[in-house]
């Protein structure tokens, strides 16, 4: 892309038209500032993929201009891609205390902690990033230490809210800094990028403190053990579980690696207050009376390998769910996870547990969202009073709804930009328009492989999962091209061999016939031989079974 002077570009490499994978870019002349570097969980058709991160090709092409990555808070959809990004793009990372603690654990695991420049910020910090300056303001979310970002560009102030809600009674007593937000709005905001997750939900999002009361009520009623499953990063929720456990004289066992990590980091940094002796090892819980035990676990999204799901399947090494246990699922499903959660809840009921889910406890909500609903989104728009508006962090319908809310509070329709990943908005002379598209996309992570699984591999996996595979092995003579051994046909996931001998014998005959015919016609190029075998065998198998297995001919010469 040819560089034009005196203009500011804003675009997303992830996080619009989807939930997760947040990465936003502000570019001005010689400088690029990146906000967040998250991951998202794979969609159903991404068979075998562990996670998805943004494609940062554009940033790598302009690596000499990238001044740093600002992280708004410590959730996976904002920090999960960081260790992969920093391996290729070693730039300073700016984050608040708890966020930096969670990032450090990730970078240590990736072996790049010592190579990365990490800079601690707070809501009062001011940092210079080339020709741009960034200041911060405190917000509320379901994890402590969240901030919004105000970037001063040559064209004006660009504000990114981060994930936020307005909680009037926050658990940690730190309210959002409305005065500072109003001050930023007073100065004049060129463009606002705002969290759209709950743009379809009317009213206000409930206070996290109300969850604490509902959890205490469940603890008061539960006759036996209590298992609480929530997001590992929801430090406020975890604190309330510990508070309830102490009130009712219960010990807490923590299950799930991510939960253990977050609790240890939060305790060390002073964000979680747990007296000595409250946390016990999972080996200890069987020695305690049932009404003295709380198990704090991951798996609130029904993930197949998570602690709660394995407990529900009786596949956990140390903890089994018992009849009479009370299970609190203190989370709502991320879109796409509903099926997994339903399955887990079913299994828990079969065992005989009492399950509290769907956000509703006997006397109040056991979960509230960390994202603002429509009234809070309108409040943010009114505080910032932006000239231009870009809704971010949400699927397209959420962005669209957020655009409608912006219109209602006075942002002209033509000043609202609904983007896809890679779409840019160009600001020059105080005016905005759609700019040139930049390269964006998904990088798929499968095990240790980063980006080595692409569309072709996924297509093959899909084919294999639908109709299976047939491997045809033949050995030919190098001298005269006759068949020395085979064809041997190996079937996996296509038909049950013992019940399909006739079908496979006929397939064998067809392969032999095809090869002999090719030899007679002097067709001896391996690629031609393989294509002929694939075509004739594929036709026959489809006629007989109406299935299209993947056919893999292996031809050897001796």
N, C-alpha and C positions, 0 to 999 in steps of 0.2 A: 504494500500500500504506500503510495507516494505521500511524503510528509508535508502537511500544510502548516504554516506557522499561525500563531494566534488563534488557536481553536482548542476546545476541550472535547474529548470523546468520552462517553460513558457507555459501558456495555457489561453484559453478564457472560461469563464462561460456564456458569452453572447456577441453578436456583430459580430460573423463571420457566414456567410451563411444567414444573416438577416440584416435588418436595424433597429437599436435601441437595447435596453437592453444591453448596453455596460458594460462589466466587464472583466478585464484582470488581470492575477495573475502571479507574479514573485516569485518563491520559491527557497530559498537557505538554505540548511542544516536545521538550527533551526528557520528560519525566513521566513515569508510570507508577501509580499506587494501586496495590491490590488489597481488597478487603475480604477476608475469610478464605479458607481453603478446605472445603468439606467433602464428605463422601455421601453417597446414598446407597440404600440397599437394592439388590438386583430385582428387576421385574421378573415375572413368572417365566417369560420366554428365554431369559438369560440362564440357560441350564448350566448348573455347576459353578456359576460365578459367585465369588464371595462378596465383592463390593464394587462400586463404580465411582470413579473420581473424574474431575474435569480434564479435558484435553488442553494442555497449556502450550501448544505449539506456537501460538501468537506471542506469548510471553518469552519463550525461548528464542524466537527470531529477533526480539527486541530486548534481550537480557541486559544489555549495557544501560538501558534506560529505566529498568525496574528499581525503584528506590527502597522498597520494603513491602512487607505484608502485615496489615493491621488485622488483629483477630478481635471480634466483638465479644465473644464468650466461649465457654469450653465445651459446647455440645459437639457430638461427632459430625453432625451435618455442617459444622463450621471449622473443625480442626482435624477431622479424620483423614483428609487428603494431604495434610501438611508434610508429613515425613516423606511421602513420595515426591511431592513438588520440590522440596528443599534438596533432594538428592541431585536434581537437574538444574535447580535455580537457587544458588546459595546467596540469599539476600537477608537483611535483618528482619526479625519478627518482633512486632510490638504487641504486648498483651498485658492484661491485669494479673494480679498476683496468683489467684486460684487458676485462672486460665493457663498461665505460664507453667504452673505446677503440673497440670494435666498434659500440657504440650511436652514438657521435659521428659515425662515418663514415656511418651511415644517416641521421642527422638532418641532416647537412651536405648529403647528396644530396637530401633532401626540402626543404631551404631553411628549416629551423626550428631550426637549432643555436643561433643567438643568442637565440631566444625561450624556450628550455627551460632550466629550472633543474636542473642535474645535480649530484648530491652523491656524492662518493667515500666508500665504506665499506670496511671489512675485517672479518675474523672477530672482531675485538675491539670493533667499534663498538657504540654504543647510541644509538638515535634515538627521539625522541618524536613521535608522530603523533596529535595531539589527546589523547584520554583513553587512548590505547594506547601502549605502548613496544615497540620491536623490538630484539632482540639477534641475534647470528649465530654459527654454528659452521662450521668448515671441513669440507668433504666431498671425496671423490675422484670424478672423472667424466672423460670423454674430452676435456675442455677445462680448462685451469688456472683458478684463481680462482673455484671454485664454492663456494657457501655454502648452508646450510640456515637457516631463519628461525624464531625463537621470538618470538611476539607475546604480550605481556602484556595481556590484556583484563580488564574488570571482573569477568568470570566465571571467569577462570583463564588458564593458559598454553595457547596454540594453537601447535603446531609444524608447519611445512611443511618437508619434508626437501629439497626441490628434487630434481634428478636425482642419484643417488648410487650408488656401490658402495664396498666396503671393499677397497682395494688395499694389500696389505702391503708392496709394493716399488714405490711410484709412481716414475715417470720423473723427476719434479722433486724427489723426496725429501720432499715434503710429505704426510704421512699424514693421514687423517681424524682429527679431534679427538674421540676416543672418551671421553676424560676429561670434556670439556665436555658431551658428550651425556648421559653418565651423571649428571652434576651436575644437568642440566635435568630428567632423569627423577626424580632424588631429590627435587627441589622439588615435583614433582607436575604431570603434564601432563593438562589437561582433554581435549584432542582432538589427535590426530595425523593429518596428511595426508601420505601416503607414496607414493613413486614405485612404480608397479605394472608397469612395462614387462616385466620378466623374471619375473613372479610364477609363470609356468608352468614355468620352467626350474629343475630341481633343482640342489642343490650350490652351489658358489661360482663367481662369474665370474672368469676368469683375469686375471692381472696384465698391464697394458700393457707391462711390461718384457719379458715373454716374446715379444711381437710383435717387439721390436727384435732379439732373437737370431735369430728366424726370417727377418727381412728381411735381416740380415747373411749368413745362409746362402745365400739366393737370390742376393744380390749376388756371393758367392764363386763360385757355380756358373755364373752367366749369361755366355755367351760374347760376346753383343752388347749392344745398347742395352737399357736397362731403363725401362719406363714404369710408374710407380706411381700408381694412382688411389685417392684416399681422400676423406673429408669435408674440406672446406676448413677447418672449424673445429677439426679434431682436431690441435691444436698439438703434443701429445705425440708423435703418430704422425709428424707432419712433421719434428719434431726428430730422431726416430730414423732417418728416411730420410736427412737431412743427415749424421747421424753415420756411417751406413753408407757414404754417398758419399765422405766424407772418408777413411774407413778404406781404401777400395779405389781411392782416387785418381780419382774420377769427378767431373765437373762436373754441376751441376743446372740444368735449364731449367724455368721454372714456366709452366704453361699454364692459362688459365681466370681470368676477372676476379675471382671471389670468392676464389680461392686466392692470387692476387697481393695482393689487399687485406689478407687475414688475415695473410699472411707479413710484409708491410710494417708493419702495426700491431703484431704480436707482436715483431718485431725492435726497433722503436722503443721499446717499453715494457719490453724486456728479458726477454721470455718465450721468445724463440727465439734461440739462439746459433749464428750462422753466420759463420765467418771470411770476410774479404774475398776475393773471387776465386772462391768456390765456385759462386755463382749466375752463370750466363751467359745472354745473350739467346738467344731461340729461333733467331735468324738464325745464331748461332755453331755450332749443334750439327752441321751438315753438314760443318763444317771439322774436326771432332774425330773421332778413331778411335771406332768403334762401342762398344768396350769401355771408353770413357772418358765415356760419356754416361748421365745419368739424366733422365727427363722426369717432372716431378711435375704431376699433372693432376687436374682435377675430373671428375665424371661417373661416380662409383662406383655410382650408382643407375640408370645407363643412360638418363638424361634425354635426350630427343631432340635438344636443342640444346646439350648439354654438350660439353666439349672431347674427352673420350674417344670419345663416340659419333660425333662428326664425324670424328675420326681414323680410326675403324673403317670409316666410309663413304667414306674418302678425300675428305672434303669440308672438311677443315681448311685454312686459308690457308697455314699455315707448317709443319705437322708431318704426315707420313704414317707409318703403321705399315709396317714392312718385314718380309719373311720373316726369321726368326731373332731378332726382338725378343722380349724377355720382358715380359709384362704382368702386374703384380700388382694385383688388385682387392682392396684392403684394407678391405673393408666387407661387411656382410651386408645383404640387401635390406630396405628399409622395406616393411611389408605393402602389397601393391598394385603394387610396382615389379618383381616377379619377372620378368614378361614382357619388360619393357624390357631388363633385365640379360641375360637368356638370349639375346635378339636380338643384343645388342652382343658377347657372348662368341662366338656363332656366327660373326659377321662377322670377329672377330679371328682365329679359327682358320682361316677361309677364306683370309685373307691369308697365313697361314703363321707366325703368332706363337705363342709358347708362353704359355698363360694359366694363372695361378695364382689361383684364386677359391674361394668357398665357405668362406673362413676358414682353409683348410688349406694350408700350404706343405710342402715336402719334409721339413722337420725340426721343424715346429711351426706354431702358428697365425699367419697373417698379419693376423688381425683378432681382437680380443676386444671384447665389448660394454662400453659405459660404464655400464651399469645393473646393479645387484646382482641376483643370483639368489636362490632361496628361502632359503638359509641366511643371507644378508646381510639380507634383509627381516625374517627372524625376529630377527636380532641387533638391528636398529634398533628393532623392537617391544619387545624385552627391555630395551634401554637406556632407552627413553622411558617404558615402562610406562603407556600412556595409559588414561584412564578410557573415552574414546570414540574410535572409529577411523573415518576416511574414506579408503579407498584412492582415489588419484587417478592421473592420467597413464597411461591405458591403455584398451584396448577393454574391453567389458563382461566378457568371459570372464576377462581379466587381473584386473580389479577383484574379480570373484567369487572367483578363486583366492587373491588377497591377503587377502580376508575370511576364507577358510578357514585361512590361515596364522596370522592374528590370533587366531582361536578356539583354535588349537593351543597358542598361548603364553599363553592365559588371558584374552583379552578376551571378555566375554560376548556371545553372538550378538546379543542385543537392543541392544547398544551399538555395533554395526557398521552404518554407513550406506552403502549403495551408491547413488550419485547419478547422475542424468542432468544435462546442462547445464541450469541454471535451477532445479533442485531445491534447496531450502534446508534446513539443519538449524538449529534455534533452541535456544539454550541460555539457560535462566533458572533461577536458584536451584540451580545445579549439576546440573540435569536437562536432557536433550536430547530433542527430538522433531522430526519433520518439520515445517517451517514452510511459509508460503505460497510458491507458485512465483513466480519473477521472470522478466522477459522475457529470452530468450536466443535465439541462432540464429547463422547464418552470414552474413557480409558477403563477397560475391564480388568479387574484383579482376580486371578484364580490361583490360589496357593501362593507360591513365590513368584509366579509370572505376572508382570505388570505390562498390560497392553499387548501380550503375545496371543491373546485370544480375540479374534476379530469376527466379522460377520460370517466369513466362510466357515470358520470352525464352529460357530454357533449353529449355522445352517446344518452342518454335518451332524452335530449333536441332536438337533431336532429330528432329522431324518432317522437317525439311529433309534431315538426314543419312540418314533411312530411305528416303523415297520421292521426294525432290526437290520441285521447284516448277513450277507452270504459271501463267504470267501471261497474262491475257486482256485485250487493249486494244481498246476500242470507242469510236467518236466518234458522238454522237447530235446531231440537229438540235434546237435550242432551240425553234423555232417549232412543228414538228409531231411531234417525237419519233421521226422515222425514222432509220435507221442511215445515216450519211454515209460512214464508212469502218470497215473491220474486219468482224468481229472478227479481230484478229491474235493468234495464240497463240505464245507463246515458252516453250520447255521447257528446264529445266536439271536434270540429275540424275534425270529421270523416264524418258524413253525417248530413244533415239538418233534424232534427227529424220529423217535421210535414209532410215532403214529403217522408219519408222512414219508414212509420209505418209497412208495410208488412215485410220489411227486419228485423226490430227490433223485431216484433212479432215472426218471425221464429227463430231469434237468441235466444229469450226467451225460446221457445220450446226446442231448441237444448241443452241449458244449463240445463233445467229441466230434460230432457232425460238422459243427461250425469251423473248428480248427482244421479238420481234414479238407474241407472245401476251400478254406483260405490257402492252405499249402498247395492245393492243385492249381489255384489261380495265382501262385507265386506271391501271395501277400505274406511277407514275413517280417514286416516292421512290427515291433512289439506294441506300439501305441495302436496300430490298426487292428492287430489281433485282439487286444484287450477291448477295444470299442465294439468290435463285432460280437465278442462273447457277451458283453454287457447288454447290447441291443437285443440280440435274439433271446437270451435267457430272461431279460427283463420283460419282454413281450409275453413269453410263455407263462412266467410266474404271475403276471397281472391277469392274464386270461383265466388261470386256474384259481387264483386266490383273491383277486381285486386288491392286492397289496403291492407296494413298490419298495422292497427292501433295498438297502445300499448293496450293490454288487461290487466286490473287490477281486478282480482276477490277478493272480500271482503266477507269472510265467518264468520258468527257469530253463536255461540251456545247459546241456552237459556234453 
